Amino acid sequence: MTKEKQTIKSEKVTQPEIRFQQGNCSAAVFINKAGKDGKDIEIRSVTLQKSYKDKNDEWQHTNSFSGNDLPKIIRVAERAFDFLTTKAKI
């Protein structure tokens, strides 16, 4: 019996540059690197999510929001937008 060597390709988990939270809702800003006209550029994107505990008391995340979540989502989205517009001016 021969042993085969298995290689596992691990991808680096990208961490957000910054995260804004209001209650159980959050906005995370990520940096994505791309090439344009032979130059490396950074493009930022924002992910919105709500955290909650399921019936087994385990944390889950969703990007579906109720009407009661919307004020919190608006607040974290505004804070992310402020960060993006300030960051672009630096």
Summary of the structure (lengths in Angstrom):
residues: 90
radius of gyration: 18.6
end to end distance: 61.1
largest distance: 62.5
contacts: 177
relative contact order: 0.19
helix: 22%
strand: 40%
